Amino acid sequence: MSSTENEGTAVPPAPSAPPVPVDTPAASAQGAVPGGATPSTTGAPDSEPTAVLPPVPAGAPGGYGEQAPAPGGYGDAPVTSSPADASWPPPPPATPAYGDANAAYGGEGSGGGWGAPYGQPAPKPKGRGGLVAAILVAALVAGGIGGGIGYTLAKNDDDSSSSTTVSAATSGGDVKRTAGSVASVAASALPSTVTIEAESTSGEGGTGTGFVFDKQGHIVTNNHVVADAVDGGKLTATFPNGKKYDAEVVGHAQGYDVAVIKLKNAPSDLQPLTLGDSDKVAVGDTTIAIGAPFGLSNTVTTGIISAKNRPVASSDGQSGSSTSYMSALQTDASINPGNSGGPLLDAQGAVIGINSAIQSADTGGLGTTGQSGSIGLGFAIPINQAKYVAQQLIKTGKPVYPVIGASVSLDDSAGGAKITSGASAVTSGGPADKAGLKAGDVITKLDDTEIDSGPTLIGAIWTHRPGDKVSITYTRDGKTNTVDLTLGSRVGDSS
């Protein structure tokens, strides 16, 4: 559920309006205005399911695609007129064709449409037209004088001691912001965020966000943000001050959707963001998200924590991409394609999560990329988990996953995580095997976390570390049992 992307195209300014004939008003029509393999806890998933575990369906994300170009320039329909007659009085001029009700500004049945060429003005009629023009000029001059006098009187009145208007300069001076304000947090955090551009060897790619993790130049972001640049592609990171650095991928974890990149020739004055404690976050806490939605770098949005431990399975919607599983922080802060990889901050400016996925409004799915916009359902990887993953990537270049040693179905209709059938469903000698779990058992709880599907179980397991002891509740032949097991480990993503 996350996503990233690119700058849009600027909209050109509107051209000036066509001239209006001065001698005979003409009624013109008003122009219309435009308006694979089943994932298991013994290995990362081989392919990405299109459905998301309940309560959230998996789908194509909000991660971050290309922005559609802005519409073309605004234009007016060509102007036509009939030449003036030498006789007096002259015959009525033809109606200026500024655009019929359907043609102006590209309405239905439009000939010129938006950006239609602006025609030449009609020739000026002879005779009284000159007098009318002179009168109009005189009126305009008089209006200008009146406006000037009005401005002078207003300015003098504003400067007088009798004015009741109160300005900041007279009421106390500069605007002051408290240390805990959103503006203060944003001012402190923005210099430590970067806009990431990733490009594959074939020229494909997109835009995402990252933040400074340490003084050595490591930047933390999402795996799906840098995936295009992993195998020989190009990667850059740009700071809000405009300084741009080439970068390289240090390590990436598809299952966690976390990646670490390192700046080449990193500056010596890097300021890492403070990492918070995502376990202590409460529903209702203030959140501040920083990113580059649709390529608009250095964008700040705010919201609250809407829910914790939300089971989420997301993918970037591309063929061959891997599904990511998380027990996410849900926020209503506006997150859009391009925010992926950016920090989710608390009210003190500490990082509590990495923005990763959004609920897609157009498809109802969850994902990390696409052009869908925010509907107030954003999901972030808790920083306690992301920190551990990032440290592993910096140390070894590969992720380490905790596992129970059993394959589970992704079907969400089993009322839990059902261990698949077959001789290889439970790894011989693995944690599940030692705990007595068998093919067909349905796991319904891990510690105090309710398990309603396979993806939910995977996300819950991955909040732990190898070697942690957990309690597993499962059903077999209609009976409920509880056992303890010690989580094993797997290094690297599965192929």
N, C-alpha and C positions, 0 to 999 in steps of 0.2 A: 504494500500500500504505500506507495510512495511514488515520487516521480520528480523532473528536472527540465528548462530549456532556453529558446533563443530570442534574441532581440527581435522586435517587430519592425515593420517598415513605417516610417513617419508619414503622416497624412499631409499632402500639400495644401497650402493656403487657398481659400476660395478666391476666384477672380472677381473683379469689380462687376457691378450690375450693369446691364445694358442701358443706353441713354433713353430718356423718355421724350417723345415729341412735345413741343411746347405750345402749338397753336390749337389743336383740336383734340380733346381727350378721346381716347378710344377704349372701348370695352374689350378686354382680352380675357381669354379663359385663364383661370388660376392654375399654375403648374402644381402637380402633385409633389409633395416633399418625400424624399427617400427614407425613408426610414432605416511414458516410459516405464520405467520400472517403478514399482510401488516403493515409496520411500520407507526406510526403516530406521530405527534408532541405532542400527549398527552401521549406517552409512547415510550420506546425504542423498536426497531424492535424485533419481536419474532423469526424471522429466517433471514438468510442472503441471499439476492438476489445474484444471480451469475452474473448478469449484472451490470455494473457500469453506473452511470449517465453520460450523455454526458457532456463535450466532452470526458470523460474518462470512459471506460467500467469497471465494477467491475469484479474482478476475483481473482484467487488465487494469493497471493502476492509473494513478495520476502521476508517475515518474517522468520523464519529462521530455516532452516532444518538441517539435518545431512549431513556432508560432505562425499562424496564417498571416499573409501580408495584409496590410490595411487596404480599404477600398481605394479606388482611383480618385482623381481630383474632381472637385465640384465644378460644374460648368453651366452655361446658359445656352438655350436654344438659339439658333441664328435669327437675326432680325431682318425683316424685309419691309419695303415700303414702296409706294408708287412715286415716280418723279413728280415734281410740282408743275402745275399748269401756269402758263404765262398770263392767262386772263384773270380778271378780278370780279368777284371774289373767287378764289381758287376752289376747285372741287374738293369735297371731303377726302382726306388721305385714307389709304387702306389701313385696316387694323394691323398694328405691329404684331408679328408672330413671335411673341416671346415664348411661346410654348402652349399647346393646348392642354386640356386637363389631364391627358394621359401621357403627353410627350415630355413635359418639363421634368428635368432631373431624372430621366430614365424611367418614367412611369410606364405602365402597361401600354404597349403599342408605340413606345417611344422610337423616334427615328434617331435622334442624337444621343439621348441617354446621358448618364453621368459623364462629365468630362467632354461634352459635345463642344465643337469649336464655337468661339464667340464671333458672330457675324459683324460686318461693317455697319456703322450707324447709317440711318437714312439721311439723304441730303436735306439740308435745311430749307424750308419753304421761304419764298420771297414775300415782301409786303409787310404786314403787321407783325409777322413773327419777330422781326428785329426789335420792335417796340416792346413786345411782351418780354423778350429776353432782357432788354434794358431795365424794365420794371423789376424783373426777378433779381437781377444783379443788385439793384438799389436796395431791394428788400433784404438780400443776403448781407449787404454791407451794414445796413441798419441793425440787422440781427447780431452781427459780429460786434458792433459798438455796444449794443445793449448787453451782450454777454460779457464783454470786457468790463463794463461798469459794474455789472452784477458781481463779477469775481472780485473786483477791487473792494466793493462794499462788504462782501462776505469776509474777505481776508482782514479788512480793518476791524470788522466786528469780532472776528475770532481772536485778534490780538488785543482787544480791549479788555480792561479789567472787569467789565461787567459780564463777560462770558461765563456760563455755568458748565461748559465742557471741561471734563477732567481727562488729562492725558497721563501716560505712564511717567513722563518726565516730571510732571508736577505732583504726582502722588507717591513717589518713592523711588523712582529710578528704574534700574534694570530688572528684567523678569528673573525671578529666582526659582529654581527647581529643587525639590527635596532629593536627598541622596537615594531614596528608594523609588523614585518616579520611573516610569517607562522610558522617558527621554534620557534620564541619567544612566539607566541600565544599557540602553541602546548605544549611547555615546561611548560607553566603556567597552562594550562587546564588539561593536562593528569593526574596529581596527584589527581584530583577531579572527575575522571571518574572510573567506575567499570564495570567489566564483570560479568554478572548475569547468573547463572545456575539454572534453575528451573526443578524440577523433580516431577512427580505425584506419588501417592501411588502405581501405577502399574509399575513404573520405566520409564515411557515415559517423554520426556521433550526436552529442547533445550537451546540454548545460546543467550543472548541478551546483551544490554548495558544499563547503567543508569548513572546519575550524582548526585553529592552531592547537596541537596537542602537547607539544614540548618545545623547548628552545633549540633543539637540534634540527628543526624544520619539518617535523612530521605533522601531517594534516590528516584528520579523521573524516571520513565521509561514508557514503553507501557503496556497496559493491556494484550495484547497477549503474551508478553514476560513472564509474571508471571502467566498466567492463569492455567497452569498445577499444580502449587503449591498452589492454593487457598484453596482447600479442603484437608488439611492434608498432602500436599506434602512437599518436601524439597527445600529450597531456600538458595543460598549462593551468596556473592558478593566479588569479588577479585579486589584489587587495583593493579596498575601497579608495585608497589614495592613488589608484591607477597603476601601481607597480605590478608588473607581470613577470612570472617566473615559470620556466620549464620545470616539469616534475616527472617523477617516475613512480610506478606502483611498487611498494615494498611488499605488500601481501594483501590478499583478499579472501573473504569467506562468503561463499554464495549462500550457504544455509542461514547464516546470521545476517546477511546483507550488510556486512561491515567491511570496509577497506581502509588501508593506510597508504598514503602517498608521501613522498618526500621531495621538498623543494631543492632544485639544483642551485648552488650558490646562494643558499638561504641567508637572509640578513641577520645581523647579530642582535638586533633589538626586538626579536619576536616576543610577544606576550601571550603565553598560553592561557586559554580560558580556564577559570576555576571549575572543577568538577564537583557536582553536588552528590547527594545520596538519594537515588530514585526510590529506595525502599521506604523512605520517610515522607514521600510525597502523598498528599491527601486530596481526595476529590474536592474540587472547589478552589484549589490553589491557583494563583495567577500564573499564566504562562506567557512567554514572549518568544516568538519564532523569528529567526532571521534566515533569509535566503534570496534566491533569484527567480521568483515565479515568472514563468514565461520569458525568462531572460532579463527581467528587470532587477538587476543586481542591487544588493544592499537594502532590500525591502524588509521592514519590520512590521509584524502583526502581533496582536495580543488576544488572549482568551483565558480559559481556565482548564484545569484537568477535569475532563468529563467522566472518566472511568479509569480504573487500573486493572492490570492483569487481563487485558482484553485479548483473547486468542485470535491471532491473525496469521493467515497464510497468504502470501502475495507473490506475484511474479511480474516481470516487465511485459508480459504479453507477447514476447517474441519467441519464435520457434527455437527450441533447443535450450532456452533459458531455464534456470533452476528456480524452484520455489523456495521462498524464505519463510521461516517460522519464527514467530515472536509472541511473547506475552506482553503486549504493548501498553504504553500509556496512551490513552485517548484524549484528544484535545479539540476544542472548537476554534482554536486560533486558525486563521485563514492560512491553509497550506495548499499550494498549487504545484503543478509540474515546474521544476526548477528549485523548489525548496528542499528536495531530497538531499540528505547528507548534512543539512544545516543544523545548528544547535537549537534545542528547545530549552529555554532558560526559565528559572524561577524568578520570583520578584526581587531576589538579591543578586541576580545576574549569574548564578551558578548553572552549569549545564546539567540538566536532569534527563535529557534524552536526545536521540538523533532522529530528526524528522525523516520518515521513510515511506509512508504510504497514505493514500486517501481513499475514501469510499467514492466510487465512480457513480455519478448521477445518471449518465446516459445508459449504462449497461447494468447498473446495480451491483457490479463486481468490485473487488478490491484489488489494488495493484500499485505498481510503482511508477509506471509511465503512461503517457497518453495526453490528450488535450482536454480532458475533463477538468472542470474547475472545482473550487472548494464548495462543499455544501455543509461545512461545519463538522465533518467527521474525518479528522486526521489522526495518524498513529505514529508513535515514536518508539524507537528501541530504547529501553531503559538504560541509563548511562552506566549503572553498575555492571550490566552484562557487556555493554559495548567497550567499557574500559578494559575488562579482562581480555576480550577478544583482541583489541588493539595491541595490548601489551604482548600477547602471544605472536601476533603478526610481526611486530617489530623485532621480537627476539628470534623467531625461527622462520618467518615468512609464510607459515602455514597455520590454519586454524586447528584447534583441538576441541572435539565435541564429546560431551558426556553421553553415554548410551546405556541401555538396559540389556542389549543383546537379543532383541526380538523384533520381527517385522510386524507392523500393524497396518490394517486396512485404512484407506482414506475415506471410506464410506461413512457418512454421518448418520446412518439410520440404525446403527447397532446399539445406540444408547450408551456408548462408550468407545474405547479403543480396542477393537477386536484383533487379537493376535491371529495372523493369517494361518492357513492350513499348509501342510507340507512338512517334509523332514527338515528343511532348512529354516523354517519359521522362527525357531528358537536356537540360537547359537550354542553349540555344545560347549559346556564349561563356562559359559558367560553368566552375567549377573542374574538374568531371568531364569536360566536353567538351574543355577544353584539355589534360587529361591523357590523352585518347584512350579514355575509357570509353564503352561503347555499351550500348544496350538488350539485355537478356539476359545481360550479364556478371554473375557471382556473386562478390561481395566476401567474402573469407574472413578477412581480417586488416586491422586498422588499427593501424599501428605494431606493437607486440608483443601487442596484444589480439586474441584469437581471436573471430571474428564468426560466430555460428551462425544469425542471423536478422536481419530488418530492424530490429525494435525494439532489438536489441543494438547494431547499428550506430549508430542514432540516439542512444542513450544514451552511447555512446563518443565520438561527435562532439561532443556537448554538454558534455563535460568540458573541451573546448578553447575557444579564443576565436577570433573572426574574425581572419584574417591568419596564424594558426598554420600551419606546414607539416607535413603528415602523409604517411606512407607507406601506400599502399593495395595490398594483394595481392588479385588476383582471378583467376578461371578463365574461359576462353573456348575453346570447342571442345576441351575436354579438356586445354588447356595452361594453366599457371600463369604469371602475369605480375605484376610489381611496378612501380608508378609513384609518383612524388611529386606532390602537389598542394597548393595553398594554399587554405585554407578561405575561403569567401565569407561574407556576412552577410545576415540578414533581420531587419528591425525589426518587432516586434509579433507577436501571435498571429494565425494565419490565421482567417478567418471560418468 
